[in-house]
Amino acid sequence: GDSLTFTATVYGDEYDFSMYYTAKIYQKDAVLQPEFEFAPEIADASEFWPNPPSHSARLVFKFPVKHIDLESPITFVVVAPGGEEIPYAFDLSKLK
């Protein structure tokens, strides 16, 4: 395909918390932004409801492959409101 798609499940206590998340990819010296983002305006009740974290949401991020070296490692980063980065490392050469 022409895009690399990631989904991330995030948890929070407000029904609209997920709208403020974003993501990016770090690869070598590049920082790549998604060409498509989906975050629900209203999150679902989590499996912990009514205890915290009481809501969960599945986020979707698509990145254009034309800017990604598929033979090199990347770090997919979920960026929480306030700027906290949650990194996930992937060695693309080992994924098919």
N, C-alpha and C positions, 0 to 999 in steps of 0.2 A: 504494500500500500504506500500511500504518499504521506502518511502521518503516523506518529507514535503516540498512542493513547494510554493514559494512566487514569485509574480511579483511586480515590482515597476516601475512606470513611473517617469522619471527624465527629467529635463529641463535644457538647457544650450544654449550658444550662438555660439559655434563652431560645425561644422558638425560631428567631431569625439570625442566630449566630453565624450560620454557615455562609451567608451572603458576603462576608468580609474576608474570606480566605482566597488565596491565589496560589500560583505555583510557578516554578521556573526550573530550568535544567542548567546545570553547570557541566561544561565539557572543555577540558584543557583551559584555555584562557577565555572562553566564550560563556556568555550568559544568555540563554535562549528563553524567550517568552512564548506562552501558548498562543496558537492562532484561534483556539476555541476554548471557552470555559463554561461549565455549567455548575451552578450551585443553587439548590432550591431556596425559594424565598421563605418557606416554612419547613423546618426540620421535622422529622418523625420523632415520636416518643422512642426513647432508647430502651434496651432490655433492662435498664436500671430504674426506669420510671417507677415511682415519683422521686426516687433518690438521685443525687447527682452522680455522673452527668446524665441529666434527664432527657436530653435530645441527641439524636444522631442524624447525620446526613451523608449521602454519597456524592462526592464531587467528581467531575470528569474534566480532564485537561487533554487537549490534542496539540501536538507539536509537529511542525512540518519536517519531514525527514530530510529534505534537501539541505538543511543546515546542520545535520547531525552525522558524525562519523560513526557508522554502524559497527566498526571494528574496534572502537575505543570505549573505555568505561565512561559512564555518565553518573551524575548525582541528580536525581529527581528530588526537588525540594518543595514541600508544602509550606506556604508562608501563612502563619496565623495572624489574626488581627493584632496590631501592635508590632509586627515585624519578626516575631520568633520564627526561626527556620527549623523545620523538621526534615532532615536529609535521609534519603534512601539510595544506596549505591547499587548500580547495575553494571555488569560487564556485558555489554551488548554483543560482543563476539561470541559469547556462550549461549545466547538466546536465539532461538529460531522461530 
